């Protein structure tokens, strides 16, 4: 259940973060609408963050911010990067948590590479 909650939250977050052809993210465009109208657009409201998955989300965000560039769009987070991150930070992910990070990474790359 927690895995599906973090995936739903992440999908919404990633779609809002994607930068359009105008160079602006959907999130920024929707926030501008809110500033101008005083009404929060429904698309800005998403699934609640599952607080029990905070460590996995934090690990994903840290790893994602350090990913290597790729010629074919956004490249994957590698096992080597996960291992190095764990060694350098002292944070340890359980195998099932690594699986969730992989699912988040796949989702992120699919959305960003569309």
C-alpha positions, 0 to 999 in steps of 0.5 A: 500500500505504501509503495502505491501511495509513493508512486501516485505521489511521485507521478503527480509531482514529476508531471508538475515538474516537467518543463514545457516547450515554453521553458516553464514547469506545469507547477509554475504555470499553475502557481501563476494561475493561483496568484492571478485568480486566488483559486488553486487549480485542481491539477495543483492538488495531488495525492498526499505524501506518505510520510512513512516513505520519507527515507525512500523519497529522500534517497531517490531525490538525492540520487536523482539530483546526481544522475549522469547525463544521457544522450537519450534523455534522462539516464537511469540511476545505477546500482553503482550510484546507489552503492556509492550513495549508501557508503558516502552518506551512511544511509542504508536502504533495504532491498525492497526500498531499492526496488521502490527507488528503481520504480520511482526512477523508471517513472521519472525517466518515462515522464521526463523522456516523453 
